[in-house]
Amino acid sequence: MAKWGTVLDVTEIRRISDTKEVETVYRYTVRSAGGIVFTEVVKEADTAPDKLSKILQAKAEKLDATKAL
């Protein structure tokens, strides 16, 4: 588990984009370090480990900070 959270599930979704092309996105279900479970839809281009980690970490930290209020 990364210090910001754990990926619980990944679902591949194919859909039609605004430009009428088929695109693949991934829905990540994540549990933050604070125990909040959330989902984030990520485009295929953003699934490189370094990019993905930054996206999920930012959302997890934001949710944990909100919970702390």
N, C-alpha and C positions, 0 to 999 in steps of 0.2 A: 504494500500500500504506500503510495506517495504521501507525503506529509499533508497534502491538501485534500486527498480523498481517494476513493476506489471506484473503478468502472465496474458496474454490476452487469450491464447488458449492452450489446450493440445490435441494432437492427438496420439492415440495408433496405432502402426505399428507392424505387424508381418512379419518377414522376415527370410530367410535362412541364417544362420551364415556361417563362413568360414569352420566350422567343419560339415557342412550339417545338422545342427539341427535347429529347429524352435526357434527363439528368439523373445521376445517382447521388443520393445523400445518405448519411448515416445518422441514426438517432441513438445517442449515447445516454444510458441511464447511469447516473453517478451518485454515490453517497459521499458527501463532503466530510471533512474531518470533524465538523460539528454535528454530524448525524442527519443532515438535511438531504433528502433524496430529490434529485431534479433530473430533467432531461434537457438535452441540447442537440439540435439538428445541425450537422456540419456537412458542408459541401465536400465532395470527393477530393477536390484540390487541396483542402485544408486538413487532410488526414495524415500528413507527414507527422511523425512522432513529435518533433519539436514544436510545430504549429499547433497541433491538437492539444498537447500538454498545456500550452499557454492559454488557449481558449477555455479549456475545462477548469484550469486552475483559477483564472480570473473570475469565472462565474461562481465557483465554490467559495472563494474568499469573499466575494461580494455578499453572497447569501449568509455566510457565517457572520460577517460583520453586521448585517442587518438583524440577524437573530440575537446578537449580543446587545442590541439596543434595548 
